[in-house]
Amino acid sequence: MMRVLFLVLLLLNLLAFAFSRGWLGTPAPEGEPERLTNQLNPERIVLRPAEAPRAEEAKPKSPEPAPAPEPTPAPAPVTAPTNEAKPPAAKAANGADEACVALTGLTEAQADNLAQNLRAATAAVRATHETATAPSSWWVHIPASGGKEAAERRVAELRSLGIEDLFIMQDPGPNQYAVSLGLFKSEAKAQQHLAMLQNKRVRTATIAARNTVVHRVEMRGSAAAVDTMSASRVVRQSGATIGECKS
């Protein structure tokens, strides 16, 4: 029995050795080359080249056109400043520039007499008698109201406040029974006096300018003729003050 078993084992080993050597058929693939040779239908395997990109995709995209730059506005032309036209100077009768002087400090009669003498002395200048009003003084006062009795009560109140330089106007007219508190030759002095009265609780005082009529003689003509007449005996004897015309 042991002998039979030994023979069977030996036979099996021989079969296994023959199979591993391929003597009994194709052995199992030993590696990658042999596996490739054993693939079924190798002629069906086709290697295709990679597909070319589509024409639309292959074509390079053209760059988008850049936006056109905005046109730079041309600078406005610089115009040279032009001088304003000045009115031409007045001309005398002979074509020369006209001059003017004012003769002031005259009474009405003196101004009339001087103008007539200048016109009689020469035709080269035009002499005219001009008048104007100008403030000559500033009056600090309490306006009239309520008649004489009311004015006397105001005076009593003012004296109780220590104000003594005052009097009641008696002349008929709109200022009758007004209480006069001072007359000044400059407005500044009048304002200063009014402020003092207000500090003493005088609330109804005010300032009024007193105007006077000013008489003057104006001489117009060529500069040479005006200068000659300004130094003439007629002007010197009048006692007038020589100054410039206002217009």
ABEGO torsion letter per residue (X at the ends): XAAAAAAAAAAAAAAAAAAAAGAAEBBBBABAAAAAAABBGAAABBBBBBBBBBAAAABBBBBBBBBBBBBBBBBBBBBBBBBBBBBBBBBBAAGBBBBBBBBBGBBAAAAAAAAAAAAAABAABBBBBBBBBBBABBBBBBBBBGEAAAAAAAAAAAAAAGBABBBBBABBEAABGBBBAEBBABAAAAAAAAAAAAAAGBAABBBBBBBBBBBBBBBBEBAAAAAAAAABAAAAAAGBBBBBBAX
